[in-house]
């Protein structure tokens, strides 16, 4: 089922706490993540920023693109972690991606999920299926980083959106 206009508006709003780019310091991010059971980064820029801050996410979901353009330089390309791969078309959540994310969340060592296509929508299944107290970070274009703590309420919200757009 295609996204409705209402769904698109819902997905454009930050799903959690927005930390403006100018406020996203190493100390602030480390402080927010101190009680995290797991840390998951969605997106190349967000992942690189965490790595720059010496914070290696438990799971990184990247597509080697930023704002749909191929990235020339990335910090995440230099880290040696377990890699998984999946395909996911823009504006969708593929069953393959959901399966790979389930697998990635169960691996105890750091994991990099490389997405062929686009990773933008994949915060939803991570929020829907990650353990409680997982912190999911993704970029809010031209604004900053959104930090979502996986709770029962956030899990229901993510699953509800996935159900409504036929992606669960």
N, C-alpha and C positions, 0 to 999 in steps of 0.2 A: 504494500500500500504506500503511495507517495506521501511525502510530508505535506500537511496542511499549512496554510498561512499561520494559523494559531500555533502549531507545533514549531514552526520556524522562529516565531517571536519568542516562544518559551525557551528554545535552545540558545537564542542569542543572549539571554540574560545569564549572568553568573549563577552557577549552581551552588556556590558556596561563598566564602569570604574572598573578596577581591583585594589583592594587595597591589596598589599602583606601582608601576615600574620604578618610579623614583623612591619608593619606600621599600622595595624588595631587596633588602640588604642581607648579607650572609647571617648576621646576628638575628635578624627578625625571622628569617625562614628557619634557621636552626631552632630558635625558640618555639616556633609553632609546631615543629615536627618532633619535639623531645619526647612526647608520649605516644608516638606512632607505633603501632604494631608492625605495619609495613608502609613503605612509601612507594607510590606509583606516579611516574611522570608520563604525561601524554603530550607529545609534540617535541620536535627537534630543539626549538629554542628554549623551551622550559627545561628539557633534559640537560642541555648544555649549560644553562644557568645554574642548575643544581650541581653539576659536576665542577663548574668554575668555583662554586662555594665549598668544594670538597665534600659534597653530599652525594654519594652514589645511590640512586634509587634502587629499591629491590626489584622493581619492574619498570623498564622504560619502553614506551611505545612510540616508534618513530617511523617516518616515511622518507627521510632524507630530502625533505622539501620544507620550505617556509613560505607561507602565503602562495602556495602552488608553484613556486620556483625552485629549481634544483639548488641545493646548498653547495657552495664551493668549499667551505671550511666548517668542520664540526668537531667539537671536543668528544662527543660520544663515539665517533669513529675510531678513536684512539684507545678506548677502554676494551679490555679483554674480558668478556663475560659470556655466559651461555646465550646462544642466539636461537630464536625461533622465528619462523617466517609465516606470513599469511597474506591472502589477497582480500582487499576490501575496497569496493567502489566508493567514490565520493557520494556523500549524503546517505550512506547506508551503513548497516551493521550486518556483515555476512556471518553465516553460521560457522564458517571456517575460522573467522576472527574470534568469535565467542569461544569456540573450542580451544583455540591456542591461548587465549587470555586465561581461561580456566586452568590450563596446564601451567602457564607462567606463574600464576598466583600460588600454585602448590609447590613450586621449586624453591628451596631454601637459599640457594646462591643467587646473586644478582643475574637478572635476565634482561636481554634486549629483544623486544619483539619488533621485527622489521616488517612493515606493512607495504605491500605492493598495491598502490592505489592511494587511499587517504585514511588517516587515523583520527580525524577530527571528531567523529561520532563515538569513538571507542571508549571515551570516559564513561558513557552510560553503562555498558556491560561490566566495566570494572567496578563502578559504584554499586551496581546491582548484585555482584557476586563476590566481591572481596570480603575478607574477614572484617568484623567490626574493629574500629579504631585504625583502619587503613586510612592513610591520608593520600588523596588523589590530587595532583597538581596539574593544571593545564593552562595554556595561555588564553587570555582574553584579548583579541587583536587590538593593538594600538592603545591598550589600557594597562595591562599588567598580568599577574598570575592569580588564578583562582585556586583556592585551597578548599577541598571538600573532605570532611571527615565522614567516613562510612558509619552511619547509624541506621537503626531500623527505619526511621523517617526518610532518610536520604535513599536508602535501598528501595523503599516503596515508591518514592517519587521517580527514580530511574526506571524501575520495572514498569510503572504505569505509563511512562512516555514510550518505552519500548513496545508495550502491548498495543498502545493506541496507534503506533505507526507500523505495527505488524513485524516487529524485529525482535521478538523474544523467543 
